[in-house]
Each structure stands twice: as structure tokens, then as C-alpha cells.
């Protein structure tokens, strides 16, 4: 796992034009930068802020997000992606830009 960072220094939560609340960059972020880890308790139930990661073929692990990364919204053209529960910038992200990732498939569905 990558080192811990202060998410509140990188991001803020505000109203999103995509859906509800969203996560926005406080400053310019360079492509490839580690952005933080989706933190929260493990769960087996699907809910609004659960992130599912395939640990091994067909075995999914869910975390019920408790940090501000839970405000990431979906985009088919995302600026960030998860590697496990660690989030990275796919491209340069502008100050004030909403961070998004591709939700992908629904493992519970």
C-alpha cells in the first residue's frame, strides 16, 4: 500500500454536476500521482459508498467508504483509477476539476 496522505489538502467536496456531491482537486495534479486509499470497513453488502475490488478471479472484496474518496463519481472518461483500493491519476487533473473513475461492472449484479 502506498503512503498515507492528507486527503483534505488535495481535495474538497462540493455539489457535482454529475450526481449529488463530488470530489474536486484543490490544486493541479500530475498524471500517475498516488491520490489516496479508499478507506473503510470491509462489507459483503452493496450500498451507496461501497467500492468492490476483485482480489482474485471471481472473489470480490467490498469496502464501505468512510473517507472523502467516497464522493468520487462515475465517468466513462475518468481522470483517476483504482489499483486495488489505491487511487491514481490517469492524466493531469486541473485545479477545481471533479475527480471521477469508471465504476465498471457490478459484482453483485
N, C-alpha and C positions, 0 to 999 in steps of 0.2 A: 504494500500500500504506500502511496505517496505521502509526503509530509503534510501535517496539518497546516491549514492557512486560515486566516481570519476572513470568513466569507463576507462579513459586513463591510470590510474595506474594499472588496472587489465589486459587490453587488448591492442593489436595493430592490425592494418590492414595490410595485405600483400597479395601477389599473392597466390592463392589457387590451390592445385592440383585437387580440386573438381570442382570449377567453378569460373572464374573471380577473384575477391578479396574475402578474407575470414577474419575471426576474430580469433586471436590467443592469448593464455594465456601468459602473461608476467612472471607469477610465478605459482607454484603449487597451485591448488585449491581443497579444500576438498569437498567430496560428501555432498549435501544438502545445500551448501552455496548459499545465495542470490547473484546473479550476476548483477542485474540492472533491470531497467524498460524500455521496448520498448517505446520510446517517439516520438511523432509526432502528427500532426493534424488528427482529425477524417476524414474519407473519405467513400464514398459509391462506389467508383470506384476501380477496381482491377488494380494494377500496380506493377512494379518490387519490390518495398520495402514495400508493404502493408502486415501487419500482421492481420489476421482475427481471432477474438475470439468470441466464442458463448456465449453471455451474458445470454440468456435463450433459452429454446427449440425453435430452428428454427430462432432465432434473432441473427444476426451476426453484430459485430462492427469491423470496419477496422481502422487501424492507418497507416498513411504513414510515415514510419520510418525516423527520422532526426538525430538520434544519431548513434554511431558506431555499435550498435546491429543490424543495418540493413544489416551488412555484414555477418551475420550468414548464413551458407549454410545447405542444407538438407543432412541427413543421415538416413538410415534405422536402424542404430545402433548409435543413438545420445549420446552425453555426457551431454546434457542440455535439459531442457524442460520448457515451459511456464506454469504458473498458472495465467490465465488472461494475463496481459501484463508484469508480473514479471517473470524473468528468474532465474532458479535454476540449480545447478549442479546435474546431475543424479548419478554421480560417481566421483571418484577422477580424476582430469584433470592434465596432466603433463605440465610443463613449455614448451612453444613452440608448444603445441598441438592446432590444429584447433578446435574451438568450433562449434558444429553442433546441430541441433534439427530436429525432424521429422516434415515435413511440413503438414502431414496429408491430409485430404480431402480438395478439392477446393470448398468453399461455393458458389462461383459464378458460378461454373460449373455444 
